[in-house]
Amino acid sequence: MPRITDETIADVRAASDIVDVVSDRVRLKRQGRRFVGLCPFHNEKTPSFSVDPAEGLYYCFGCRRGGDTFKFVQEMEGVGFLDAVRLLADRAGIEIAEEGANPENDRKATLLAALRFAARYYFEQLSTEAGARGLEYLKSRGFSPEAVKAFGIGVAPVGWDGLVRAATEAGFSTDTLEAVGLAKPRNGGGHYDVFRDRLMFPILSPIGKVLGFGGRILPDTPTASADYTPAKYINTPETEVYQKSRVLYGMKQAKRAIRTEREAIVVEGYADVVSLFQAGVQNVVAASGTALTPQQVDALGKLDVQRVVMLFDADDAGRNAARKGIEVALDAGLAPYAVALPEGADPDSFVRQFGADAFRRQLDENRLDFVDFLVEGARSADRLATPEGTLDAANEVLGAIRRVRNPILVDGYLRRAAQALDVPDADLRQLYDGKSRKPPRRREAELPPLAPEAAAPVVVPVRPQEHVLLRLMLQQGIPMVEHVLSRMSLDEFSAGPLRQAVEALVEQYHAGKVEAGPFVQGQHGEAIRALAIEVLAEKHAASENWSRKLETEVGGRDAPEVQADSAMRILKLARIDEAKEKVRRRIPSIEREGGDVSSIYAQLDALDKLRVRVSRGELTTGGED
């Protein structure tokens, strides 16, 4: 397996300033020593997203996502760690030599390079005389220069071998061009371009790799004979780097909006995506002429999407595609909706004629959940006119509901179905209970599981003072670990990730080096990583309220030991109060049994005396031990 050396990773990290990287996606404003902005991972109106250049970390106090530069790229791009390193290396101009690279990977790199060359070639043709017809057609369709650039739209010239000649001159073999669907062999020798006189839509991976193309014939294209009509669209066939069922057109451009909205709009065509995107509806992708597949839904799931809205043609083929998409979305645990535009309209023409606001209203006012979609389909086919037809429709709806695994949602859908079908709720539930629920879809063996970062990390609640102590130990290193753990025992820290983090600090201390890096990089697990990010964001700093509790001054940023002492005192007092309450709860049962409670009161007295000593600072500030 290819491996990037630790030295290279360190070089990429050093060359990737977190403020610069985050600023590519978030408008940041300096606030003290930090930068703040609107969180890219959830909708918000007041900035809760913070970037700390000194620590090299980001953190959102709203959704609690956080990490370092690599983690930010992983979450934004939906990729693993190594791909995040590669993306940042490309950004910084650092060449990566991967250990253990094999010939198969080298071949794939060559194929991707050929596709990238072709995309640039087609785009550059728009500035030439050969591409003038394509440029005029783009203008006639209302595509802005910004949208054309964002999607890399280009044009394949009318000639037979323009790309083949340019690519071979650039060093690519015709075998490579043939392998990625760009060229075909001539009967008499040589090769010719597959795409000619077409508008070219590059199909990109979520991180921007060119995987293939969709080519739309230009108007009035010349043909060899009058009785030949070229196909309106031709697409890259299945290749070593492009599998149609795994790719959604526009995913690279739509990722941020999908993640923010937690909703993906699925349309049919390339032009639909581009027109909606430039109109401001940017959480939109295309299934490239196929019904939505499990692999495509898995890709959406990595963006933490909740809802999938399918726009379908109001014909049988469109309804069947929407029905299949609904089943796949339900199997993946998503909420599917379907919307039909007015007859004869498609998203491209609709948004150009009526605008983005009208399109959004159409989506909001006319979306049907899967129950209403299936019932409306049965009603329009006149299947609800007879009891037998109603039963068939009910079984179809119940089949879809059985794909839902959340019992609360199941109950709601059953009630909706009974109302929509106009049948007794109890009868429908009896029919539902008479059949076993469809088991969850097993993911294909070759598919990777959803990335852990698709869901916001869960952090076990702990006391603010524990956050402060953990932060100080991570920031100040060995002296602070020594200072705190010579005054606090491990069992005084909350069980769970917090105590595990302190135990990991103890291990570092004994090894002679305490550093925050392994914590924020996830070497001790996701729960501890999320906790470390949260505490380093300084959500819980020493406050004036602490001073009132202790009736003394609490140190600021330049007095870490004083901050630690005050945090330890409050935490110890809280633990003593918890112990007293636990002891008190034993008194009633002992008295009911006629037992002697004098030992209980003796324990309470001892705890009260201990509390006085802690309040004086005797056990936290180097006083009596």
Buried (B, 14 or more C-beta within 10 A) or exposed (E): EEEBEEEBBEBBBEBBEBBBBBBEBBEBEEEEEBBBBBBBBBEBEEBBBBBBBEBBBBBBBBBBBBBBBBBBBBBBBBBEBBBBBBBBBBBBEBEBEBEEBEEEEEBEEBBBBBBBBBBBBBBEBBEEEBBEBBBEBBEEBBBBEEBBEBBBBBBBBBBBBBBBEBBBEEEBEBEBBBBBBBBEEEEEEEBBBBBBBBBBBBBBBBBBBBBBBBBBBBEEEEEEEEEEEBEEBBBBEEBEBBEBBBBBBBBBBBBBBBBBBBBBBBBBBBBBBBBBBBBEBBBBBBBBBBBBBBBBBBBBBBBBBEBBBBBBBEEEEBBEBBBBBBBBBBBBBBBBBBBBBEEEBBBBBBBBEBEBEEBBEBBEEEBBBBBBBBBBBBBEEEBBEEEEBBBBBBEBBBBBBBBBBEEEBBEBBBBBBBBBBEBEEEEBBEBBEEEEEBEEBEBEEEEEEBBEBBEBBEBEEBBBBBBBBBBBBBBBBBEBBBBBBEBBEEEBBBEBBBBBBBEBBBEBBEEEEBEBEBBBBBEBBEBBBBBBBBBBBBBBBBEEEBBEBBEBEBBEEEBBBBBBBBBBBBBBBBBBEEBBEEBEEEBEEEEEEEEEEEEBEEBBEEBEEBBEBBBEBBBBBEEEE
